[in-house]
Structure formats: structure tokens, C-alpha cells
Amino acid sequence: MKKFILLCLIFPCLNVCANELTEDYLDIATNYVTFGQYNDAQNYIDKIIQIEPSDKDIKELKNTLLRIQNPSINSYLTTTNNSLKNAFLAKNDGNRNGELYILNSQPNDFWANYFLAEYYRDNNEPQKSIMYYKKAIDLKPNYSQSYLGLARAYIDTKDFQSAIDNLDKYISYNKNSDIAYAMRAEAKMNLNYILEAQDDIKTALNIEENISYLLLQAKILYHKGDYEEAKIMLNLLSRNVQTSEVYKYMGLCDYAQNDYKNAMINLDKAIILSDEDKNIISIYNNLKSMLDKR
């Protein structure tokens, strides 16, 4: 019975639940189960039960997860795939070359390609990550998490149109995924599809109110030219979030409204927190030069 329930989690296309939001949560739980992260999976199963308290199948999933949560239980994948087990052992030992060698020795295995894609994305090698996500998708096109990972890798390479294409595919499987709508909003903003980006970030916020989504919404308002509304949002965010990006966009809103004094103050804060944005440094220096001449 355990193996059957775990298979239901690993293959979310099985009709365990019909509600779109619960299907999204089940997809997230799937990812956690594949890594043996049963506590994290349990959190999402609990969310499903809150939405569908009378669903007997979901309750059985919860009971099964509770039964298997002990230190002697390994990930379902590593108990059924010896190569993956050895790859995880190499990873736990810090043997990067051994882990990669074992995973690369399974070119026709979906999970080997998926884990390689995740590995390279986590290690800031997006081009390699893209290659392995594509291989994983060829081997198992209905596993929706691959499209989300591929979209993230495309965003890392600033290929925003390809990111949108893959997010469209992911959303076709997971219509209530707040993170997917937020990512698509960011990609559309970068392509200057501002009204579409605004629609997507509103959808994301309707699903889950998240500070990072509120910041993205403020950035979209700035790019739309609604500087006053963007500044109001950024001022509210700055009470709890003091990051370079918050002050950067506050300064840009000030600059667009010809409030050069406050633009200088906010851009200065942004640069102190992070001096990697050369464009902001250039704007700051130009403002300083202009104000010094007055």
C-alpha cells in the first residue's frame, strides 16, 4: 500500500483529487516525496485536507506519510533505483564528480536528467541546466515540474520568451500556481508586456499574498509609468523589507518625478546595500554632479 500511495504522489496525473488548487499542492508534494522530504510533503497534504476535508484518498495519503516518517525510511526513488541511490550517497559525501558521473551514466533515465538539470541550475550553470531539463521533458513530457525548472533556467539566461512558453505549459497543468504566475509576470515585464505582466502578478497575489510578489507588482507599476502608486507601495514595503532593490525602485520613481533630492537619498541606500548595478551607480553619479552644480 505504501508503494502505491507513493506512486500516486510521484505521478500527480493520477486522479487523486479534482480541485485545481489541490492538484497544484499535490504536484508540490510530489517533488518533496521524490527526495524523501516527507515532512515538507506532509505540509501540502495538510493544505489539501483543509480544502477537501472529506476526501478519503487524501486522508489515506496523510496516514501513509505519517507511518513512513522515520529515520530508517529512504526516498522512494533511491529504494527502487540503485544508481540514484549511489548518486545521492556520493552527494551526501561531498563527492561532486562521483555524483555527476553516476547521473550521467543514466542518459535515458528521466530522474537522472532531472536531477542533473536541478544540480546545474542550483550551481549557476543555466545552459547545462536547460539541456538536461529538455532531455527530461523528452523522456517524461507530463511531469510538470520540469517546465517550471526550465522556465527558471531561461529567466537566468534572460531568454524571457522561452521562459513564458514553458510557464504557459506548466500553468496548463497547474492553474493555481502563484509562483508560476509571478515568474511569468517578471518575464513579461522584462519584454515590456506591461499590461499582461500586471494581470499575471494580480493573479499570483490573489492566490498567495507574498512580499516578493508585492515588490514585483511595484516594479511593474514603475515600468507602466504609475510612479506615484509604485512609490506608495515601495514605501509600505520598505517598513519591513530594506533591500537594495526596494530603494533602487524608490529612487527611480523619485527620479522620474523630478524629485532629485529624494532620488539621491534612495539610490545611495540602494548602492550601500549592493553596488553591483552599474546603471544605478551611473544615474546616482549624474544626479550628484547635477545637484553639485546648483
C-alpha positions as CSV (number, residue, x, y, z in Angstrom):
1,M,0.0,0.0,0.0
2,K,2.8,2.4,0.8
3,K,4.4,1.9,-2.6
4,F,1.0,2.5,-4.3
5,I,0.4,5.8,-2.4
6,L,3.9,7.0,-3.1
7,L,3.4,6.3,-6.8
8,C,0.2,8.4,-6.6
9,L,2.3,11.2,-5.2
10,I,5.1,10.8,-7.7
11,F,2.7,10.7,-10.7
12,P,0.3,13.5,-10.0
13,C,-1.6,12.8,-13.2
14,L,-3.4,10.1,-11.2
15,N,-6.9,11.3,-10.3
16,V,-6.4,11.5,-6.5
17,C,-8.2,14.9,-6.3
18,A,-10.1,17.0,-8.8
19,N,-9.8,20.6,-7.4
20,E,-7.2,22.6,-9.3
21,L,-5.6,24.1,-6.2
22,T,-5.4,20.7,-4.5
23,E,-3.8,19.3,-7.7
24,D,-1.2,22.1,-7.5
25,Y,-0.5,21.2,-3.9
26,L,-0.2,17.5,-4.8
27,D,2.3,18.4,-7.5
28,I,4.4,20.2,-4.9
29,A,4.1,17.3,-2.5
30,T,5.3,15.0,-5.4
31,N,8.5,16.8,-5.7
32,Y,9.2,16.6,-1.9
33,V,8.4,12.8,-1.8
34,T,10.9,12.1,-4.6
35,F,13.7,13.4,-2.4
36,G,12.4,11.7,0.7
37,Q,11.3,15.1,2.3
38,Y,8.2,13.7,3.8
39,N,7.7,16.4,6.4
40,D,7.5,19.1,3.6
41,A,5.2,16.8,1.6
42,Q,3.0,16.5,4.7
43,N,2.6,20.2,4.9
44,Y,1.0,20.3,1.5
45,I,-1.1,17.3,2.1
46,D,-2.5,19.1,5.2
47,K,-3.4,22.1,3.0
48,I,-5.3,19.8,0.7
49,I,-7.2,18.3,3.7
50,Q,-8.2,21.9,4.7
51,I,-9.7,22.4,1.3
52,E,-11.2,18.9,0.9
53,P,-11.7,17.6,4.5
54,S,-14.0,14.7,3.3
55,D,-11.6,13.3,0.7
56,K,-10.8,9.8,1.9
57,D,-7.9,9.3,-0.6
58,I,-6.1,12.4,0.7
59,K,-6.6,11.2,4.3
60,E,-5.1,7.9,3.4
61,L,-2.1,9.8,1.9
62,K,-1.7,11.6,5.2
63,N,-1.9,8.4,7.2
64,T,0.7,6.7,5.0
65,L,3.1,9.6,5.2
66,L,2.8,9.6,8.9
67,R,3.6,5.9,9.0
68,I,6.7,6.2,6.9
69,Q,8.2,9.3,8.6
70,N,11.0,7.8,10.5
71,P,14.8,7.8,10.0
72,S,15.0,4.3,8.7
73,I,12.9,5.1,5.6
74,N,14.7,6.2,2.4
75,S,13.3,8.1,-0.6
76,Y,11.1,6.0,-2.8
77,L,13.3,6.7,-5.8
78,T,16.5,5.6,-4.0
79,T,15.0,2.4,-2.9
80,T,13.9,1.5,-6.4
81,N,16.8,2.8,-8.5
82,N,20.2,1.7,-7.3
83,S,22.1,4.3,-9.5
84,L,20.1,7.2,-8.0
85,K,20.8,5.8,-4.5
86,N,24.6,5.8,-5.3
87,A,24.4,9.3,-6.7
88,F,22.7,10.5,-3.5
89,L,25.3,8.8,-1.4
90,A,28.0,10.5,-3.4
91,K,26.3,13.8,-3.0
92,N,26.0,13.3,0.8
93,D,29.7,12.5,0.9
94,G,30.5,15.7,-0.9
95,N,31.7,13.7,-3.9
96,R,30.6,16.1,-6.7
97,N,32.4,14.3,-9.5
98,G,31.1,10.9,-8.4
99,E,27.5,12.2,-8.2
100,L,27.7,13.7,-11.7
101,Y,29.4,10.6,-13.1
102,I,26.7,8.3,-11.9
103,L,23.8,10.5,-13.0
104,N,25.5,11.0,-16.5
105,S,25.8,7.2,-16.8
106,Q,22.0,7.0,-17.0
107,P,21.3,9.1,-20.2
108,N,17.9,7.5,-20.7
109,D,16.7,7.8,-17.2
110,F,14.2,10.7,-16.5
111,W,15.2,11.2,-12.9
112,A,18.9,11.3,-13.7
113,N,18.4,14.0,-16.3
114,Y,16.0,15.9,-14.0
115,F,18.4,15.9,-11.1
116,L,21.3,16.9,-13.4
117,A,19.2,19.9,-14.5
118,E,18.4,20.8,-10.9
119,Y,22.1,20.4,-10.0
120,Y,23.3,22.8,-12.7
121,R,20.6,25.3,-12.1
122,D,21.5,25.4,-8.3
123,N,25.2,25.8,-9.3
124,N,24.6,28.8,-11.7
125,E,25.2,26.9,-14.9
126,P,21.8,27.6,-16.6
127,Q,22.8,26.5,-20.1
128,K,23.7,23.0,-18.9
129,S,20.5,23.0,-16.8
130,I,18.4,23.9,-19.9
131,M,20.0,21.0,-21.8
132,Y,19.1,18.4,-19.1
133,Y,15.6,19.8,-18.5
134,K,14.9,19.3,-22.2
135,K,16.2,15.8,-22.0
136,A,14.0,15.1,-19.0
137,I,10.9,16.5,-20.8
138,D,11.6,14.3,-23.8
139,L,11.6,11.3,-21.6
140,K,8.6,12.3,-19.5
141,P,6.6,15.2,-21.0
142,N,3.8,15.1,-18.4
143,Y,5.9,15.8,-15.4
144,S,5.0,19.5,-15.0
145,Q,7.9,20.5,-12.6
146,S,10.3,20.1,-15.4
147,Y,8.7,23.0,-17.3
148,L,8.9,25.2,-14.1
149,G,12.5,24.4,-13.7
150,L,13.2,25.0,-17.4
151,A,11.5,28.4,-17.2
152,R,13.6,29.4,-14.2
153,A,16.8,28.5,-16.1
154,Y,15.6,30.5,-19.1
155,I,15.0,33.5,-16.9
156,D,18.5,33.1,-15.6
157,T,19.8,33.4,-19.2
158,K,17.4,36.3,-19.9
159,D,15.6,34.3,-22.6
160,F,12.2,35.6,-21.3
161,Q,10.1,34.4,-24.3
162,S,11.2,30.8,-23.8
163,A,10.5,31.2,-20.1
164,I,7.0,32.3,-20.9
165,D,6.4,29.4,-23.3
166,N,7.4,26.9,-20.6
167,L,5.4,28.7,-17.9
168,D,2.4,28.5,-20.2
169,K,2.9,24.8,-20.3
170,Y,3.3,24.5,-16.6
171,I,0.2,26.6,-15.9
172,S,-1.8,24.3,-18.2
173,Y,-1.1,21.6,-15.6
174,N,-1.2,23.8,-12.5
175,K,-3.8,26.6,-13.0
176,N,-3.4,27.9,-9.4
177,S,0.3,28.1,-9.1
178,D,1.1,31.5,-7.7
179,I,4.9,31.2,-8.3
180,A,4.3,30.4,-12.0
181,Y,2.1,33.5,-12.5
182,A,4.7,35.6,-10.7
183,M,7.5,34.2,-12.8
184,R,5.5,34.8,-15.9
185,A,4.8,38.4,-14.8
186,E,8.5,39.0,-14.3
187,A,9.3,37.6,-17.8
188,K,6.6,39.7,-19.4
189,M,7.7,42.8,-17.6
190,N,11.2,42.3,-19.0
191,L,9.7,42.0,-22.5
192,N,7.7,45.2,-21.9
193,Y,4.4,43.3,-22.0
194,I,3.4,45.5,-19.1
195,L,-0.4,45.1,-19.0
196,E,-0.1,41.3,-19.3
197,A,2.5,41.3,-16.6
198,Q,0.1,43.3,-14.4
199,D,-2.6,40.7,-14.9
200,D,-0.3,37.9,-14.0
201,I,1.0,39.4,-10.8
202,K,-2.6,40.2,-9.7
203,T,-3.5,36.6,-10.3
204,A,-0.4,35.5,-8.2
205,L,-1.3,37.8,-5.4
206,N,-5.0,36.6,-5.4
207,I,-3.6,33.1,-4.8
208,E,-0.9,34.0,-2.3
209,E,-0.1,37.4,-0.9
210,N,3.7,37.4,-0.8
211,I,6.2,40.2,-0.2
212,S,8.3,39.3,-3.2
213,Y,5.1,39.4,-5.4
214,L,4.2,42.9,-3.9
215,L,7.7,44.1,-4.9
216,L,7.3,42.8,-8.4
217,Q,3.9,44.5,-8.6
218,A,5.5,47.8,-7.6
219,K,8.2,47.3,-10.3
220,I,5.6,46.6,-12.9
221,L,3.8,49.8,-11.9
222,Y,7.0,51.7,-12.3
223,H,7.6,50.3,-15.8
224,K,3.9,51.2,-16.6
225,G,4.6,54.8,-15.6
226,D,2.5,54.8,-12.5
227,Y,5.3,56.3,-10.4
228,E,3.1,57.7,-7.6
229,E,1.3,54.4,-7.0
230,A,4.6,52.4,-7.2
231,K,6.2,54.8,-4.7
232,I,3.3,54.3,-2.2
233,M,3.7,50.5,-2.4
234,L,7.5,50.7,-2.1
235,N,7.3,53.0,0.9
236,L,5.0,50.4,2.6
237,L,7.3,47.6,1.7
238,S,10.4,49.4,3.0
239,R,8.9,49.3,6.5
240,N,9.6,45.5,6.5
241,V,12.0,45.0,3.6
242,Q,15.2,47.0,3.4
243,T,16.8,45.7,0.3
244,S,18.8,47.3,-2.5
245,E,16.0,46.6,-5.0
246,V,13.3,48.3,-2.9
247,Y,15.4,51.5,-2.5
248,K,16.5,51.3,-6.2
249,Y,12.9,51.5,-7.4
250,M,12.0,54.1,-4.9
251,G,14.9,56.2,-6.2
252,L,13.9,55.6,-9.8
253,C,10.3,56.7,-9.0
254,D,11.7,59.9,-7.5
255,Y,13.9,60.5,-10.4
256,A,11.1,60.0,-12.9
257,Q,9.1,62.6,-10.9
258,N,12.0,65.0,-10.9
259,D,12.4,64.7,-7.1
260,Y,16.2,64.6,-7.4
261,K,17.0,65.1,-3.7
262,N,15.0,62.0,-2.6
263,A,16.2,60.1,-5.6
264,M,19.8,60.7,-4.4
265,I,18.9,59.5,-0.9
266,N,17.2,56.3,-2.0
267,L,19.7,55.4,-4.7
268,D,22.5,56.0,-2.2
269,K,20.8,53.4,0.1
270,A,20.5,51.0,-2.8
271,I,24.2,51.3,-3.6
272,I,25.2,50.9,0.0
273,L,23.2,47.6,0.2
274,S,24.5,46.4,-3.2
275,D,26.9,48.1,-5.6
276,E,26.5,45.6,-8.5
277,D,24.0,47.6,-10.6
278,K,26.3,49.8,-12.7
279,N,23.3,51.6,-14.3
280,I,22.1,52.8,-10.8
281,I,25.6,54.0,-10.0
282,S,25.7,55.9,-13.2
283,I,22.3,57.6,-12.5
284,Y,23.4,58.4,-9.0
285,N,26.7,60.0,-10.2
286,N,24.8,62.1,-12.8
287,L,22.4,63.3,-10.2
288,K,25.2,64.1,-7.8
289,S,27.0,66.1,-10.5
290,M,23.9,68.0,-11.4
291,L,23.0,68.9,-7.8
292,D,26.6,69.9,-7.1
293,K,26.4,72.5,-9.9
294,R,23.3,74.2,-8.4
